[in-house]
Amino acid sequence: MTFRIQIAHTDQSFDVESGETILAAALRANVNLEHDCQLGGCGTCRIKLIEGSVAYDEFPLALTPEEEDQGYALACQAKPECNLVISSAFAQAEMPTAAHHLATVHAIRPVSPLVTRLVLEVPAVTELDYRPGQHMNVILPDNSTRSFSMASAPQDNRIDFHVRHIEGGRFTQDILGNLKVGEALHVELPLGGFYFRADDDRPLLMVATGTGLAPIKAILESLMCDPSCPPVCLYWGARTAADLYLHDEILTWSDRLYEFKFMPVLSRAAPTWRGRRGYVQDAVAADFEDLSEHAIYLCGSPEMIFSAKQAFAARGASIEHIYTEGFTLQHSLPVPS
């Protein structure tokens, strides 16, 4: 059976065949629906169902039951049950065009037992164009890719990354450990639908786990010394104090961000740790009774994001103002936290 999908307020439509997902059909028809992982873990392909209903083989992790009740779906996993009228869950913004580049290693050094800071330079351009929060693909010799979020705001032809080591990882184990300054990497950037929404001037609540801090750092760097910067709260979850690889630098940001507050939270803290303990989303929920006026950026493990969205919605957070980037072990997503 074939169903017709109409994109609201446009003349775009396409057909979905039996057993096919909305995103797969859109890509087959050359219809651009925003997406990243295609696995239901990042939430980038979230759409709003204006008319009709969908079903899932397995309910996706990046969608909460509350979101489904409000008419949202994930295009990469959703299969139509009838003809649909859909719209993007977020306002479409004009994005920089992704391009392939030959980058060289400008600097590389460990910043924690599990995280390496990698700085790349693209000699062919004077300034890279991307939205703070987006990511790039490293193209491996077999043309497979590994994705990493930019950890710096665009300012020249250099870009900063926080790369977490993955046991058995094709890039982190086989390539990263042997990289030298001056060596080349083939990359594609910018990619992804996680970026700072400058038109959303609500107070910012930024919640990250592990190297999910990277795109949050890029966003906050872009706001430093900006007179229009809204109040910023940053909650960063990690396992141990050794994983807080940017802790001391973050403490200096209060001089350049408006009403900046920083709260590190450890889930496996040593007895000597005097800060917050537990899961980062629980710390936020304990500190805020009402999140209805905040723009919320979540970046890290899909489990954290799923739990955070549920907890924050219970405190009045607007689903339309929660922006997410879920990190998984799959090659098409940024490296996990």
Secondary structure, 3 states (H helix, E strand, C coil): CCEEEEECCCCCEEEECCCCCHHHHHHHCCCCCCCCCCCCCCCCCEEEEEECCEECCCCCCCCCHHHHHCCEEECCCCEECCCEEEEECCCCCCCCCCEEEEEEEEEEEECCCCEEEEEEECCCCCCCCCCCCCEEEEECCCCCEEEEEECCCCCCCEEEEEEECCCCCCCCCCCHHHCCCCCEEEEEEEECCCCCCCCCCCCEEEEEEHHHHHHHHHHHHHHCCCCCCCCEEEEEEECCHHHCCCHHHHHHHHHCCCCCEEEEEECCCCCCCCCEECCHHHHHHHHCCCCCCCEEEEEECHHHHHHHHHHHHCCCCCHHHEEEEECCCCCCCECCC
